[in-house]
Amino acid sequence: MNTPPSERTEIQFIHLADRAETPSDEMRTGRFFDALKGKNRDRVYQKRVDDLEAIPGSPIVYWLPDALLDAFRNGTPLGEIASPRQGLATADNDRFLRLWWEVGQANSYLHAKDKQDAIDSGKKWFPHNKGGSFRKWYGNQDYVVNWENDGEEIINFVDEAGEQRSRPQNTEFYFKPCISWSDVSSGTIAFRAYPEGYVFDAAGPSIFPDREEQLTLISFLNSGVASELLTAFSSGLHFSVGHVSKVPIPKESIPNTKIIDELISLFKSDLMETETANSFSANLSHIHQDLSRTFEIDFQRAIENTNYARLLELQNNNHWANVVGIERPEESLSLNQVSLLQNPYFAFAPEKGQTRSEEEYRWLFFQRAAQELISYIIGLWFGRYSLDKPGLILADQGASLQDYLAQVPEPTLIPDDDGIIPFTDGYFADDALLRVQEAIKAIYGEENLEENLAFLVQCLNVKSSGKKSEFTAPTLPTNYREGLFKYLDKEFLKTHEAMYSNRPIYWMFQSPKGYFKALIYQHRYTAATAGQVLAKYAVPYRNALTTEVKDLQAQLDSAARSQQAALRKRLKWVETALADVTAYIDDSLYPLSIRKVSIDLDDGVRVNYNKVAYGISGNREQLKKSALRPQKGFSDWYKKRKKAGTQFWQE
C-alpha cells in the first residue's frame, strides 16, 4: 500500500522545457538523462509538499524560488484587497463597439464622471476598455461602446426566445478609474491605469482601488516579481480574473509613488503623439526648418524617454524584489520590453533570431515619422486638423469648410473646399502631390523646401532587413517628385489602413486599373460627394485624356523617327488610362452619383464603406463594380450579416 507524502516530503523535479519553448522529444530525453547523471543541475528542483501547498490551488510550480513561495505565505491575495472584476460582454461587438474614429465626436462623450453624467450627456458612444496588445502603465484606448441611455440597447439585446444575450456585469463600476489588463496575452501580462469615463469589457477585466492603493497596486502588478508569481496560475496566454485575484500583495510596503506617477505620465504623453489616440495633438513646438534635424530631434527624444522609462521600471522591479527577498534583484529589462509606442526598439523589434543595427532602428523611426507626417498633412487638407489649433477640428458627419472656419477663422492652410483630393500626379490644382509640397513649405518654411522633400522621400524609401538580407540605408532620390507621387499612389492607403486598424477614415474613389483616384474623408462625405467626384474630377480628367490622345496621334504623324518610340509609349499609356476611366464612369461612378447614397457614422466604417462602394440605397440592386478601392473582407462581412439576419443598419 502506497503511503501519501507528508507535508515535509521532498520531491525532485527535472525541468525539461522552458517557457515559450517547444523542444523535441529527443531534446527532452537528453535533458532528463543528463540530469540523472548529475549534469545540468540548474534544471533540477527540489521542493517540499508544503512549499507547493502554500500556493492557492497547489499548482505544481516547482521552479518558483523559495522567496516567492514565502510571498504566497505572507502576502494578502489581491482579491481580498480590491477584487478584480469582469466587465461588459455585448454578445455582438460588431453591433455595439466602434473604434473611436469611426463615429462622430458630437455623439461621443469621453469624460463621463459616473452613470448619471453619462445619461445626462445624451450621447451614444463612450470610451470602452477592451484589453488589447502588450502595453504597460497607460494606453489601449481605441474603442467606444454604445452605452446610450444607460446601455438601453445592449441591455435589451435578446434572442428569439426573449433571453438576454448580453452580459452587462458590474455596471456600478462603469466610468470609475481603474487598473486593467488584457485577459488574452501574447506571453507577458501588462497592467494599465485608466482614468474615469470608461466602460470596461469582459476582455479587459479591471480592479477598482482608491487613488492611493491604485499607485501601489499597479506598481507591484507591473513588476517582474508579480509577473513571475502569475506563472503559478497561467501559462502566459490567458490571465483571468481568478488568476490575478490570487496574486499575493506584500504587506506594508509602499513603493516610490513618484516613480509610478512619472511612468504613467510618460506613457500618457507617448500615447498623445499617436494620431489614432483620442487625445492626439500634433507637437509642432520643436519644429526645425530642416526636416532631417526635426526627425533626429524626435529620435533622440524617443531614445531618452525610453531609457528613462527603463530606468524607472528597473527601480520599481528592484524595490519589489527587495521586499520579497529575492537575493538577485531582477535587473534584466531590455529596451525592446519598454512598451512606449515611440520606442524604436519596441516598435520595430525584429523577429526571433534576427537583429537590427542602430542605424536601421534610426531609419525605421524616420520612415514611420515620414509616413505619419504625410498622414497628418492629408488631415490638414481635409480639415481634420489645423496648424493653428490643437486637437480635432472637423470630426462630425457632413462637416464642411464653413464649420472649419467657424473654429479657425484665419487658418495658415485653408482646407480643401469640397473635401476631395485627387491623386493624378499634379493634373489638378488640389492634387495630393501638390498639397503635400504646399504643407511642407507652410510647416518647415520655403528656404529648405527642396532638401526637405528629398529627405522625406528618402525616409519613405527605407527597406528593413530580413532573414536573408542586410540593412542598407536609403540614398537621396534623384527625383523626389516622382518618389513622392509613387508613395502617395501605391503606399499611402496601405499605411493608412494599417494605422487605423483596417477601419480607414480616408476612402479612395478608384477606377479598376487605378488610373483615376480621388481621396475623400468619411466625416465630410455627403450624398452629393460622388456627384462632385464625377463632375469636378473624373469627367475633366477623362476629357483631358481624350484630348491628349488626339494630340499624340497628330504628333506621331509628323514626328521624327527618333521621337516616335516615346510618343507611342505615351499614347499607349493614355489610351489605356482613358479606357479605364471611361469604364469607371459608366459602370460605377455615374450610377453611384445618381443614387445619392447617405451614410450614418454610427453604423461604422464597414457598413458605410460598402454603401458608398456599391451604391447601396433602399431596394436598389447594388453596383457590380466597386466605386471605391476594394477593402479586404468588407463586402463578405456585409453580405454575411445580411444573410444571417443580423443586419443592424438601414439601407
C-alpha positions in Angstrom: 0.0 0.0 0.0 1.4 3.4 -1.0 1.8 6.0 1.7 0.8 9.5 0.7 3.6 12.1 1.0 3.7 14.1 4.2 3.9 17.9 4.1 7.7 17.7 4.6 8.3 15.1 1.9 10.7 16.4 -0.7 10.1 15.8 -4.4 12.7 16.2 -7.1 11.6 17.8 -10.4 13.5 17.9 -13.7 12.7 20.9 -15.8 12.6 19.7 -19.4 11.2 22.7 -21.3 11.4 26.5 -20.7 8.5 28.9 -21.2 7.8 29.7 -24.9 10.0 26.7 -25.9 8.9 23.5 -27.7 11.8 21.1 -27.5 11.8 17.9 -29.4 11.3 14.5 -27.7 14.9 13.8 -28.3 16.0 17.0 -26.5 13.7 16.3 -23.6 15.0 12.8 -23.2 18.6 14.1 -23.3 17.9 16.7 -20.6 16.3 14.0 -18.5 19.2 11.6 -18.6 21.7 14.4 -18.2 20.0 15.4 -15.0 20.1 11.9 -13.7 23.8 11.8 -14.4 24.4 15.0 -12.4 24.7 17.2 -15.5 22.7 20.4 -16.0 21.9 20.7 -12.3 20.2 24.0 -12.9 17.3 22.0 -14.4 16.8 20.1 -11.2 14.5 21.4 -8.5 13.8 20.1 -5.0 10.6 21.1 -3.3 8.7 20.0 -0.2 5.0 19.3 -0.5 4.1 22.1 1.9 6.1 24.5 -0.3 3.6 23.8 -3.2 0.6 23.8 -0.9 1.4 27.5 0.1 0.0 28.5 -3.3 -3.8 28.7 -3.8 -4.9 25.5 -5.6 -1.5 23.9 -5.0 -0.3 24.0 -8.6 2.9 22.2 -9.4 5.2 25.2 -9.9 8.4 23.8 -8.7 10.5 26.4 -10.5 9.5 29.3 -8.2 12.3 30.3 -5.8 11.7 30.0 -2.0 11.3 33.7 -1.6 8.3 33.8 -4.0 6.8 30.8 -2.2 7.2 32.8 1.0 5.4 35.7 -0.7 2.3 33.4 -1.1 2.5 32.5 2.6 3.0 36.1 3.9 1.2 38.2 1.4 -2.5 39.1 1.0 -4.3 37.8 -2.1 -5.3 40.7 -4.3 -8.9 39.6 -4.3 -9.1 40.4 -0.6 -7.8 44.0 -1.2 -9.5 45.1 -4.4 -11.4 42.4 -6.1 -10.8 42.2 -9.9 -14.0 42.2 -11.9 -15.2 41.2 -15.3 -17.0 43.8 -17.4 -19.4 44.1 -20.3 -19.9 41.3 -22.7 -22.1 42.7 -25.5 -22.7 39.4 -27.4 -22.3 41.3 -30.7 -19.3 43.6 -30.8 -19.8 44.4 -34.4 -23.1 46.0 -33.5 -22.2 47.8 -30.3 -18.5 48.6 -30.5 -16.6 51.0 -32.7 -13.1 52.3 -33.0 -13.5 55.9 -31.7 -12.5 57.5 -35.1 -15.4 55.7 -36.9 -18.1 57.8 -35.3 -18.8 61.5 -34.9 -17.4 63.3 -32.0 -20.6 65.3 -31.4 -22.2 62.0 -30.4 -19.3 60.8 -28.2 -18.6 61.6 -24.6 -15.1 60.8 -23.5 -15.1 62.0 -19.9 -18.3 60.8 -18.1 -17.8 61.1 -14.3 -20.4 58.5 -13.5 -23.6 56.8 -14.6 -25.8 59.8 -14.2 -23.3 62.1 -16.0 -23.3 59.7 -18.9 -27.1 59.6 -19.0 -27.4 63.4 -18.8 -25.0 63.8 -21.7 -27.5 62.3 -24.1 -24.5 60.9 -26.0 -24.3 57.4 -27.6 -20.6 56.5 -27.6 -18.4 56.2 -24.5 -14.8 55.0 -24.1 -14.5 51.3 -23.8 -11.6 49.4 -22.3 -11.4 46.2 -24.3 -7.9 45.0 -23.4 -5.6 45.0 -26.3 -1.9 44.4 -27.2 1.0 44.5 -24.7 1.3 47.9 -23.2 2.1 48.9 -19.6 1.1 51.8 -17.5 -1.3 53.7 -19.9 -3.0 53.2 -23.2 -5.1 50.8 -25.3 -7.9 53.3 -25.5 -9.1 52.8 -29.1 -12.7 51.6 -28.6 -16.1 53.2 -27.8 -19.3 51.4 -26.9 -22.9 52.2 -27.4 -24.0 53.0 -23.8 -26.7 55.5 -24.7 -29.4 55.9 -22.1 -27.5 53.7 -19.6 -26.9 50.9 -22.1 -30.5 50.5 -23.1 -29.9 48.9 -26.4 -27.3 46.5 -25.1 -29.3 45.5 -22.1 -32.4 44.8 -24.2 -30.4 42.8 -26.7 -32.3 39.4 -26.6 -32.5 36.2 -28.6 -35.6 34.9 -30.4 -36.8 33.4 -27.1 -36.6 36.7 -25.3 -33.5 35.7 -23.3 -30.9 38.4 -22.7 -27.8 37.8 -24.9 -25.5 40.4 -23.5 -23.9 40.3 -20.0 -23.6 43.9 -18.6 -21.7 42.8 -15.5 -20.6 45.0 -12.6 -22.3 48.1 -14.1 -21.9 50.0 -10.8 -18.2 50.2 -11.6 -18.6 51.7 -15.1 -16.9 55.1 -15.6 -14.7 54.7 -12.5 -10.9 55.0 -12.6 -9.3 51.5 -12.6 -6.3 49.3 -13.2 -6.9 46.9 -16.1 -5.2 44.2 -18.2 -5.9 42.1 -21.2 -7.2 38.6 -20.4 -5.6 37.2 -23.5 -1.9 37.9 -23.8 1.0 37.1 -26.1 3.0 35.9 -23.2 3.6 38.7 -20.7 0.9 40.5 -18.7 0.7 44.3 -18.6 -1.4 46.4 -16.3 -2.6 49.9 -17.3 -4.2 52.8 -15.4 -7.5 54.1 -16.8 -9.0 57.4 -16.0 -12.7 57.9 -15.3 -15.1 57.7 -18.2 -14.5 54.1 -19.4 -16.9 51.2 -19.6 -14.8 48.1 -19.1 -15.1 44.9 -21.1 -15.0 41.2 -20.2 -11.8 41.1 -22.3 -10.4 44.0 -20.2 -11.0 42.9 -16.6 -10.3 45.6 -14.1 -9.5 46.5 -10.4 -11.1 49.5 -8.7 -8.9 50.6 -5.8 -8.8 54.1 -4.4 -6.2 56.5 -5.7 -3.5 55.8 -3.1 -3.9 52.0 -3.5 -4.0 52.3 -7.2 -0.4 53.5 -7.4 0.8 50.8 -5.0 -1.1 48.0 -6.8 -0.1 49.0 -10.4 3.5 49.4 -9.1 3.5 45.8 -7.8 1.5 44.2 -10.6 3.8 45.7 -13.3 6.9 44.4 -11.5 9.0 41.4 -12.5 8.0 39.8 -9.2 4.3 39.9 -10.0 4.9 38.5 -13.5 6.8 35.6 -12.0 4.2 35.0 -9.4 1.5 34.8 -12.0 3.3 32.0 -13.7 2.0 29.9 -10.9 -1.5 30.1 -12.3 -1.2 30.9 -16.0 0.9 29.6 -18.9 1.2 33.2 -20.2 -1.6 33.2 -22.8 -4.7 33.8 -20.6 -4.8 35.8 -17.4 -8.3 35.5 -15.9 -9.9 37.4 -13.0 -9.3 34.2 -11.0 -5.6 34.1 -11.8 -5.0 37.8 -10.9 -7.1 37.6 -7.7 -4.7 35.0 -6.2 -1.6 37.1 -6.7 -0.2 37.8 -3.2 0.4 41.5 -2.4 3.2 42.1 0.1 2.1 43.7 3.3 3.1 47.1 4.5 5.4 48.1 1.7 4.9 51.4 0.0 6.8 52.0 -3.3 8.0 55.3 -4.5 4.8 56.6 -6.0 6.5 59.4 -7.7 8.2 56.8 -10.0 4.8 55.4 -10.8 3.2 58.8 -11.4 6.1 59.6 -13.7 5.8 56.3 -15.6 2.0 56.8 -16.2 2.7 60.4 -17.3 5.4 59.2 -19.7 3.2 56.6 -21.3 0.3 59.0 -21.5 2.4 61.6 -23.3 3.7 58.9 -25.6 0.1 57.9 -26.5 -0.8 61.5 -27.3 1.8 61.7 -30.0 -0.1 59.0 -32.0 -2.7 60.1 -34.5 -5.1 57.3 -33.6 -5.2 58.4 -29.9 -8.4 60.3 -29.0 -6.1 62.7 -27.2 -3.8 63.3 -30.2 -2.4 66.8 -30.6 0.4 67.3 -33.1 3.6 68.5 -31.3 5.0 71.2 -33.6 6.8 73.2 -30.8 10.2 71.7 -31.7 9.8 72.1 -35.5 13.1 72.9 -37.2 13.3 74.3 -40.7 15.5 71.3 -41.6 13.2 68.2 -41.7 16.1 65.9 -41.1 17.1 67.8 -38.0 13.5 67.6 -36.7 13.4 63.9 -37.2 16.7 63.5 -35.5 15.5 65.5 -32.5 12.4 63.3 -32.3 14.5 60.2 -32.5 16.9 61.3 -29.7 13.9 62.4 -27.5 12.3 58.9 -28.1 15.6 57.2 -27.0 15.9 59.5 -23.9 12.3 58.7 -22.9 12.8 55.0 -23.5 16.0 54.9 -21.4 14.3 57.0 -18.7 11.2 54.7 -18.6 13.5 51.7 -18.5 15.4 53.1 -15.5 12.1 53.8 -13.6 10.8 50.3 -14.4 14.1 48.8 -13.1 13.9 50.8 -9.9 10.3 49.6 -9.5 11.3 46.0 -10.2 14.2 46.2 -7.7 12.0 47.7 -5.0 9.6 44.7 -5.1 12.4 42.2 -5.5 14.0 43.5 -2.3 10.6 43.4 -0.5 10.0 39.7 -1.2 13.7 38.9 -0.5 14.9 37.8 -3.9 18.7 37.7 -3.5 19.4 38.8 -7.0 17.1 41.6 -7.9 15.7 41.4 -11.5 18.0 43.6 -13.5 17.3 42.3 -17.0 14.9 44.6 -18.8 15.8 45.0 -22.4 14.9 48.2 -24.3 12.5 46.3 -26.6 10.4 45.4 -23.5 9.7 49.1 -22.7 6.3 49.4 -24.4 6.4 53.1 -25.4 5.0 53.5 -28.9 7.7 55.9 -29.8 10.4 53.5 -28.6 12.0 52.2 -31.8 13.4 49.1 -30.1 9.8 48.1 -29.1 8.0 49.3 -32.3 10.4 47.7 -34.7 11.6 44.7 -32.6 12.8 42.1 -35.1 11.5 38.5 -35.4 13.1 35.9 -33.2 16.6 35.1 -34.2 17.1 38.4 -36.1 18.9 41.6 -35.0 18.9 45.2 -36.2 21.7 47.7 -36.2 21.4 51.1 -34.5 21.4 52.7 -38.0 18.4 50.5 -39.0 16.4 51.5 -35.9 17.1 55.1 -36.7 15.9 54.9 -40.3 12.9 52.8 -39.4 11.9 55.5 -36.9 12.4 58.1 -39.7 10.3 56.1 -42.1 7.4 56.0 -39.7 7.8 59.7 -38.9 7.6 60.5 -42.6 4.5 58.3 -43.0 2.9 60.0 -40.0 3.8 63.4 -41.3 2.1 62.7 -44.7 -1.0 61.3 -42.8 -1.1 64.5 -40.7 -0.8 66.7 -43.8 -3.7 64.9 -45.5 -5.7 65.5 -42.3 -4.8 69.2 -42.5 -6.2 69.5 -46.1 -9.4 67.7 -45.1 -9.8 69.9 -42.1 -9.5 67.2 -39.5 -6.5 69.0 -38.0 -5.2 72.6 -38.1 -1.8 74.1 -37.8 -3.4 76.9 -35.7 -5.5 74.9 -33.2 -4.7 71.6 -31.3 -6.9 68.5 -31.5 -9.6 67.5 -33.9 -11.4 70.2 -35.9 -13.8 68.5 -38.3 -14.8 65.2 -36.9 -18.6 65.0 -37.4 -20.8 63.8 -40.1 -21.1 66.1 -43.2 -18.6 68.6 -41.8 -17.8 71.4 -44.2 -15.3 74.2 -44.8 -17.7 76.6 -43.2 -17.7 74.5 -40.0 -13.9 74.6 -40.1 -13.7 78.4 -40.5 -16.1 78.8 -37.6 -13.4 77.2 -35.4 -10.3 78.5 -37.1 -11.2 81.9 -38.7 -7.7 82.7 -40.0 -6.0 79.4 -40.9 -2.4 79.1 -42.1 -3.7 76.5 -44.5 -7.3 76.6 -45.8 -8.6 73.1 -46.1 -9.9 71.7 -49.4 -13.3 73.3 -50.1 -15.1 70.1 -51.4 -13.3 67.6 -49.2 -12.0 65.7 -52.3 -8.2 65.3 -53.0 -7.4 63.8 -56.4 -4.3 61.6 -56.9 -3.4 62.3 -60.5 0.3 63.3 -60.5 -0.4 67.0 -60.4 -3.1 67.3 -63.0 -5.4 69.2 -60.7 -4.5 72.3 -58.6 -5.6 70.4 -55.4 -3.8 67.2 -56.3 -2.3 65.3 -53.3 1.2 65.7 -54.6 0.9 69.5 -54.7 -0.9 69.6 -51.4 1.9 67.7 -49.6 4.5 70.0 -51.1 2.5 73.1 -50.1 2.1 71.9 -46.5 5.8 71.0 -46.1 6.5 74.6 -47.2 4.0 76.0 -44.7 5.3 73.9 -41.8 9.1 74.0 -42.4 9.5 77.1 -44.5 10.4 77.7 -48.1 14.2 78.0 -47.7 14.9 74.3 -47.4 11.8 73.1 -49.3 13.7 71.0 -52.0 16.0 69.5 -49.4 13.1 68.7 -47.1 11.1 67.0 -49.8 14.1 65.0 -50.9 14.8 63.8 -47.3 11.1 63.0 -46.9 11.2 60.7 -49.9 14.5 59.2 -48.7 12.8 58.2 -45.5 9.8 56.7 -47.3 12.2 54.5 -49.3 13.6 52.7 -46.2 13.6 48.9 -46.6 14.0 46.9 -43.4 16.4 43.9 -43.2 15.2 40.4 -43.4 16.4 36.9 -42.6 18.3 36.8 -45.9 19.1 40.5 -46.4 21.2 43.1 -44.5 20.1 46.6 -44.0 21.2 49.3 -46.4 20.4 52.9 -45.7 18.4 54.6 -48.4 20.0 57.2 -50.6 18.7 60.6 -51.5 16.4 60.4 -54.5 17.4 62.0 -57.8 13.7 62.8 -58.5 11.9 63.4 -55.2 8.7 64.4 -57.1 8.5 61.0 -58.7 9.3 59.2 -55.4 6.7 61.2 -53.5 3.9 60.5 -56.1 4.9 56.8 -56.1 4.4 56.7 -52.3 1.1 58.5 -52.4 -0.2 56.4 -55.3 1.0 53.0 -54.1 1.6 53.0 -50.4 -0.3 55.8 -48.6 -3.6 54.0 -48.3 -1.9 50.7 -47.2 -0.2 52.7 -44.4 -3.4 54.5 -43.5 -5.4 51.3 -43.3 -2.8 49.6 -41.1 -2.6 52.7 -38.9 -6.3 52.8 -38.5 -6.7 49.1 -37.7 -8.5 48.4 -41.1 -11.2 51.0 -40.3 -9.9 53.8 -42.6 -11.4 57.3 -42.4 -9.9 58.2 -45.8 -11.6 56.5 -48.7 -10.3 56.3 -52.3 -12.6 56.6 -55.3 -10.6 54.4 -57.7 -11.0 53.1 -61.2 -10.5 49.3 -61.8 -6.9 49.8 -63.0 -6.1 52.7 -60.8 -5.7 55.4 -63.5 -8.2 57.6 -61.7 -8.0 58.2 -57.9 -9.7 60.7 -55.6 -9.5 60.6 -51.9 -12.3 61.6 -49.5 -12.7 61.9 -45.7 -15.7 60.0 -44.4 -16.7 62.6 -42.0 -17.0 65.1 -44.8 -18.9 62.7 -47.1 -22.5 63.8 -48.1 -25.0 62.3 -50.6 -23.6 64.8 -53.2 -19.9 63.7 -52.9 -20.0 61.1 -55.6 -21.5 63.6 -58.0 -18.8 66.1 -57.2 -16.1 63.5 -57.8 -17.7 62.8 -61.2 -18.3 66.3 -62.3 -15.2 68.1 -60.9 -12.6 65.4 -61.3 -13.4 62.2 -63.3 -15.1 63.8 -66.3 -12.5 66.6 -66.7 -9.7 64.0 -66.4 -11.4 61.8 -69.0 -11.7 64.8 -71.3 -8.1 65.7 -70.8 -7.0 62.2 -71.7 -9.3 62.3 -74.8 -7.6 65.5 -75.9 -4.1 64.1 -75.2 -4.9 61.0 -77.3 -5.8 63.2 -80.3 -2.7 65.4 -79.7 -0.4 62.4 -79.6 -1.8 60.9 -82.7 -1.3 64.2 -84.5 2.3 64.4 -83.3 3.0 60.9 -84.4 2.0 61.8 -88.0 4.8 64.4 -88.2 7.3 63.2 -85.6 10.9 62.3 -86.5 11.7 58.6 -86.3 13.8 59.2 -83.1 10.7 60.6 -81.3 8.2 58.0 -82.4 9.0 55.3 -79.8 8.5 57.7 -76.9 5.3 59.1 -78.4 3.9 55.6 -79.0 4.7 54.6 -75.4 2.9 57.6 -74.0 0.0 57.1 -76.4 -0.4 53.5 -75.2 -0.5 54.6 -71.6 -3.0 57.4 -72.2 -5.3 55.1 -74.3 -5.2 52.5 -71.5 -5.9 55.2 -68.9 -8.8 56.6 -71.0 -10.4 53.2 -71.4 -10.1 52.6 -67.6 -11.5 56.0 -66.6 -14.4 55.8 -69.1 -15.4 52.4 -68.0 -15.2 53.5 -64.4 -17.5 56.5 -65.0 -20.0 54.4 -67.0 -20.1 51.3 -64.7 -19.6 52.7 -61.2 -19.2 56.5 -60.7 -22.2 57.8 -62.7 -24.6 55.1 -61.4 -23.4 55.9 -57.9 -23.8 59.6 -58.3 -27.5 59.5 -59.2 -28.3 57.3 -56.2 -27.1 59.9 -53.8 -26.2 57.4 -51.1 -26.4 58.5 -47.5 -24.4 57.2 -44.6 -24.6 57.2 -40.8 -21.3 57.3 -39.0 -22.9 55.4 -36.1 -23.1 52.3 -38.3 -19.3 52.1 -38.6 -16.8 52.1 -41.4 -17.5 48.7 -42.8 -21.2 49.4 -43.3 -20.7 52.9 -44.7 -17.8 51.9 -46.9 -19.9 49.2 -48.5 -22.9 51.5 -49.0 -20.7 54.0 -50.9 -18.6 51.5 -52.8 -21.6 49.6 -54.2 -24.3 52.3 -54.2 -26.4 50.5 -51.7 -29.6 52.7 -51.2 -33.1 51.4 -50.5 -34.2 48.4 -52.5 -31.9 49.2 -55.5 -29.6 46.4 -56.7 -26.1 47.1 -55.7 -23.4 48.1 -58.3 -21.5 45.1 -59.7 -18.2 47.0 -59.6 -17.0 48.9 -56.6 -16.6 52.7 -56.9 -14.1 52.7 -54.0 -10.8 50.9 -53.6 -11.8 47.3 -52.6 -11.2 46.6 -48.9 -10.3 43.1 -47.9 -13.2 41.4 -46.1 -15.6 44.3 -46.0 -18.0 43.1 -48.7 -18.0 39.5 -47.5 -18.7 40.7 -43.9 -21.6 42.9 -45.1 -23.2 40.1 -47.1 -22.8 37.6 -44.3 -24.5 39.8 -41.7 -27.4 40.4 -44.1 -27.8 36.7 -45.0 -27.7 35.7 -41.3 -30.4 38.3 -40.5 -28.1 40.2 -38.1 -28.1 43.4 -40.0 -28.2 46.4 -37.6 -28.3 49.3 -40.1 -30.8 50.8 -42.5 -30.3 50.8 -46.3 
